[in-house]
Amino acid sequence: MTKSIDDLKAAFAGESQANRRYLAFAKKAEDEGYLQAAKLFRAAAAAETVHALNHLRALGEVKSTAENIQAAIRGENYEATVMYPDFIADAEKDQDKKALASFRYALAVEKVHEALYTKALEALSKDAPVAEYYVCPICGYTFEGSAPDRCPVCNTPSTRFEKIS
């Protein structure tokens, strides 16, 4: 692996994290009534996304849809079977309740994502019907079709779910 490839991977990770961080900052600024700061954070987040996507394409990591779904399945499976179980064990050992709750939410949802991607790969067709998706704003649980009355992971009411366009 070349230094440039290592640099592209590091840049992708950094830009991706900056995007998420700036979106969190924008929400906080908006909640506090600082609309101009919120807008600036969202603009910078959008720019960081452009950078991250450029780096990912330069790495050759955006492939055919079938290959991308297969990569997503592998990633979700790793998170559900290795990463989050290890993180949960660490949080339990550290008695870090906030980290433990966050990791448990993510673990539950990564299993759902893997199943959704597997289903999507099996049904991959340009003529396939387009399903509706809803995401729980608390734990990230992802629903295909109609959302239930409450989230099965964190019990959040469906009125708070975000419909994905």
N, C-alpha and C positions, 0 to 999 in steps of 0.2 A: 504494500500500500504506500502511495506517495504522500508526501507532506501536504500537498494540495488537497488530496482526498480527506486526510485528517482535518485539515482546516475547513473544508466545506461541511463536514459533519459537525464540527464544533460551531461553525457559523449558523448552520440550520438549527441546532439545538438552542443557541443563544437567541436567535431571532424569534423562534417559536415561543420561547419562554417570555421574551419581551412583549410579544403580542398578547399573551394571556395576562401578564402582569398589568399591562396598560389598560386592558379591558376591565380588570378588577379595579384599578385606580379610577377609571372613568365612572364606573358604577358608584363608587364611594363618593367621588366628587359630585355626581348628580344627586345622590341621596342627601348630601350636605348643602345642595343648592348652588354649587359652583358650576354653572352650565358651560361657561367658556372653557374652563379647565377640563371638564368632561369631554367636550367636543375635541379639544386638542389631543387628549389621551386616545380617543377613538381614531383620530386621523393618524396619529403615530402608530397605533396598533395595526391599521390597515397597511401602512408602509412596511412595517416589520413583516407582515404576511407576504407582501410582494417579495421581499428579500428572501424569506424562508423558502418560498416556492421556487424562486430562481436557483437557490442552492440545491434544493432537492432534485430539480430537473438536471442541473449540472452533474449531480451524482449518478444520474441515470436511474433514479428510483421511482419514477412515474412511468409505469408500463401499461400494458393492456388492462382493461377493466377486470378480466378474469384473473390476471396475475396480481393486480392490486388487491382484489378481494382475498386471494390466497395469502398474500402478505399480511393483510389485516387479520385473517383467521389465526395465522401463526403468532402475531403480536398479541392478540387478545388471549390466546391460549397460554402463552408464556406469562402474561400478567396474572391470569387466573390460577395457574398451577404452580408457578415458581415465585414470581416477584411479590405479589400481595400476601401469600401465605408467609413468606420470609419476613416481610415488613410487619405483618400482624404479630408474629412471634417477637420481633424486636420491640414493638410498642407495648406488648404485654409485659415483657421483661423490664422495660423502662417505666412501666405504669403510667404511660402517656395516654390518657383517655381521649383527648382530641385527635391525636394521630390514629389511635385504634379505631375510633368511629369513622374517620375519613377513609382509612384503608379497608374497613369492612364494607362500607358503602361501595367503594370502587370494585372490590372483589366480586360482590354480588352482581354488579352491573357488567363487568367484563365478561362474565359467563353468558349473560344475555346477548351481548354484542357478538361473541363468537357464534352463538346459535343463529342470530340474525344474518350474519355474513355467510354462514354455511348454507342457510336457506336461500339467500340471494344468489350464491354461486350455483346451486342446483337449479335454480329457476332463471338463470341469466338468459335474457332474450330481450331484444329491442321492442318486442310486442307485449312484454309482460305488463300486467296492470301495475299502476303506481300506487303503492300503499301510503296511508297516512302514518306519520310518526309523531309521537309526543315524548317529551323529556321532562322528567321530574327536576325542578330547580334546586332541590335539596340534595338528593343523592345521585342524580344523573340517570336513574332507571329509564330505559328506553322502551317505549311501547309501540308495537306495530298495530295499526288499526285503531279501534276505539279504545281510549284509555279507561281503565277501571275507575271506580269511585275514589279509591285511595291507592297510593303507591304501596306495593307489596313489600318494599324494603324499609321505607321510613314513615309510612302512614300519612304522607302529605295528601291533602284533598286534590282531586283532579282539576278543580277550578284554578289551581296554580300552575298546572303543566304548561309547557311551551310547545305549541304546534310548530313543527318544522316545515318550512316551505321548500 
